[in-house]
Amino acid sequence: MLADISVHRPGDLAEALGILADPPGGRKLTILAGGTDLLVLQNSGASVPESVLDLWRLDALRGIELRSNGALWLGALCTYQDLIQSPLVQQHIPALVEASRTVGAVQIQSRG
């Protein structure tokens, strides 16, 4: 049941790395970003994680940047909406914009 999940929400990347290095209570951690699959897991009867590390608030893992070497950097917490709305992605990887539009409803695109 979702109410039984122990959730850890670090305030920054250093705290997240500390929690990963030494999980509270020694419990196995599942890393959570958008969380869109938790209800699906529970409703399907599959087991849900007992303890999660929720990274959603870590701004250091967000963003889209064109690097000096010409590479497009996508932060680990980029959502489909971020990709769809990014002028950089639209210019450099338009196929990724189109693919992102096909994933779920707007609510999923905004979180996943």
C-alpha positions in Angstrom: 0.0 0.0 0.0 1.3 3.5 -0.9 0.7 4.8 2.7 3.3 2.3 3.9 6.1 3.6 1.8 8.9 5.4 3.6 9.7 8.5 1.5 13.0 10.5 1.7 13.0 13.9 0.0 16.5 15.5 0.0 16.8 19.2 -0.3 19.9 19.0 -2.6 22.1 16.7 -4.5 24.6 16.3 -1.7 21.9 15.2 0.7 20.6 12.7 -1.9 24.0 11.2 -2.3 24.3 10.9 1.5 21.0 9.1 1.8 22.1 6.8 -1.0 25.4 6.0 0.6 23.8 5.3 4.0 20.1 4.5 3.6 18.0 5.2 6.7 17.3 2.0 8.6 19.4 0.1 6.2 16.3 -0.3 4.0 16.7 -0.8 0.2 15.9 2.4 -1.6 14.2 2.8 -4.9 15.0 6.1 -6.7 11.9 8.0 -7.6 11.7 10.9 -10.0 8.2 11.5 -11.4 6.4 8.7 -9.5 3.9 8.1 -12.3 4.3 4.3 -12.0 3.5 3.9 -8.3 -0.2 3.8 -8.6 0.0 1.6 -11.7 2.2 -0.9 -9.7 -0.2 -0.8 -6.7 -3.3 -1.2 -8.9 -1.8 -4.1 -10.8 -1.1 -6.0 -7.6 2.7 -5.8 -8.1 4.8 -5.0 -5.1 5.6 -1.4 -4.4 8.9 -0.3 -3.0 9.2 -0.1 0.8 11.4 2.9 0.8 11.9 5.6 -1.9 14.4 8.4 -2.5 12.3 11.2 -4.1 14.5 13.3 -6.4 11.7 15.5 -7.8 12.7 18.7 -6.0 16.4 18.6 -7.0 16.9 21.5 -9.4 20.5 20.4 -10.1 19.0 17.5 -12.1 16.8 19.7 -14.3 17.5 21.8 -17.4 18.4 21.6 -21.0 21.6 23.2 -22.2 23.6 23.4 -25.4 27.2 22.7 -24.3 30.3 24.3 -25.8 31.2 21.1 -27.6 27.8 21.2 -29.4 26.2 18.4 -27.3 22.7 18.9 -26.0 22.6 18.1 -22.3 19.2 16.9 -20.8 18.9 16.8 -17.1 17.8 13.6 -15.5 14.6 15.2 -14.3 13.6 16.7 -17.7 9.9 16.0 -18.3 8.3 15.3 -21.7 6.8 18.8 -21.4 10.3 20.3 -20.9 11.4 18.5 -24.1 8.3 19.6 -26.1 8.6 23.2 -25.0 12.4 23.6 -25.3 13.5 25.8 -28.3 16.9 24.0 -28.1 15.3 20.5 -28.4 13.0 21.8 -31.1 16.0 23.0 -33.1 18.5 20.2 -32.5 16.3 17.1 -32.0 12.8 17.7 -33.4 12.2 14.0 -33.5 12.5 13.9 -29.7 9.8 16.6 -29.5 7.5 14.6 -31.7 8.1 11.4 -29.7 7.5 13.2 -26.4 4.1 14.3 -27.7 3.0 10.7 -28.1 3.7 9.7 -24.4 0.6 9.6 -22.2 -1.7 12.5 -21.5 -0.6 16.0 -20.6 -0.5 15.1 -16.9 2.0 12.3 -17.6 4.0 14.5 -19.9 4.3 17.1 -17.1 5.5 14.7 -14.6 7.2 11.9 -16.5 
